[in-house]
């Protein structure tokens, strides 16, 4: 998930210069947040 998040942020930063870049970067940050939640809940559920 970290690789997907980094690739989405990189796409938003380097590939798209318009509003779509902000969307890709936001989804990449969302992937980081989901990975963090999964890591925090590991072994608890």
C-alpha positions in Angstrom: 0.0 0.0 0.0 2.9 2.3 0.6 4.2 1.8 -2.9 0.8 2.5 -4.3 0.5 5.7 -2.2 3.9 6.9 -3.3 3.2 6.2 -6.9 -0.1 8.1 -6.7 1.6 11.0 -5.1 4.3 11.0 -7.7 1.7 10.9 -10.5 0.0 13.9 -8.9 3.2 15.8 -8.5 5.0 15.1 -11.7 2.6 13.8 -14.4 -0.5 16.0 -13.9 -0.2 19.8 -13.4 -3.9 20.6 -13.2 -6.6 19.8 -10.7 -6.2 16.1 -11.4 -2.8 16.2 -9.8 -4.4 17.3 -6.5 -6.8 14.4 -6.7 -4.0 11.9 -7.3 -2.0 13.3 -4.4 -5.1 13.2 -2.1 -5.8 9.6 -2.9 -2.1 8.8 -2.3 -2.3 10.4 1.1 -5.5 8.4 1.7 -3.6 5.2 0.9 -1.1 6.2 3.6 -3.9 6.7 6.1 -5.5 3.3 5.4 -2.1 1.6 5.7 -1.5 3.4 9.0 -5.0 2.2 10.3 -4.3 -1.3 9.2 -1.0 -1.3 11.0 -2.5 0.2 14.2 -5.3 -2.4 14.2 -3.0 -5.4 13.5 -3.7 -8.2 16.0 -6.5 -6.3 17.7 -9.5 -7.4 15.6 
